[in-house]
Amino acid sequence: MASVFVPKPGCPLCGIVSSAIHTPSHSPVLASFPDSDQPQILWRDENFTIYRERTNPVSSRGHIVIVFNLHVPSLYNLSSSDLPLLVVIRDISHRLLSSIQAPASVPFAAPSPTSATFLPSSDNNDIHIGFVTPPFRDPKLPVTDHLHAHAFVSPADRMGWFRGIAFSSLAWYAIDDLIAEIREESSNNRVRSGTARRPIDFVPHAGSRSGTADGIETTERSLAVVDLEDGESAPNSPRSPTTATGFLTGTPARIRA
């Protein structure tokens, strides 16, 4: 999979991933450059590099950017098998943003694609996690061909009206909506019907596998790096870097006519 989405020369996000690759993985705070323009890396593992946006945050209360380590061009390269990765993005973003605002003594434990999901409290509506979708882009991070998510704590008091277009309903794809849409597409059941957590949210892999009525597995291989210690095996179907798959075969549901 790594050979499919290889680093792209000149990509600023590939540069951030590369700069963090020599630091210890699975750490809540990896590197800090208080007097430098270098990003403050908050987390790195096999799948993501997460840094704190300090130069141009949209919120003074906290703004982080979650970068896929692989040079994945867009949301259209994701399939239902990548649901656990999206759940991890959601859960680790809640934890990192909470830790930024919490005392240093509060312990940090991050989820993995195979762990039981961490469910943030239903009344924590100040944290927003999602993607800026083309043709819109964040003018302060105008990278449109390396998939990354934003997470911030409201109010967005440093956003500005022009930048706010990228974070408005015109362009913003909330990660909870994305997870729900994939699950609805793969399970043919209504998943999202309000802000309250449902039982399916307790199962990170729910909706991530598909097959035919005669028991043939048709799930595409996930972008996630498989942890052999977890005993998980990846589906055998290859992933094409150029073909839009599954749930995102057209305009995102939130702006369809």
Summary of the structure (lengths in Angstrom):
residues: 257
radius of gyration: 17.7
end to end distance: 34.9
largest distance: 60.4
contacts: 720
relative contact order: 0.18
helix: 24%
strand: 15%
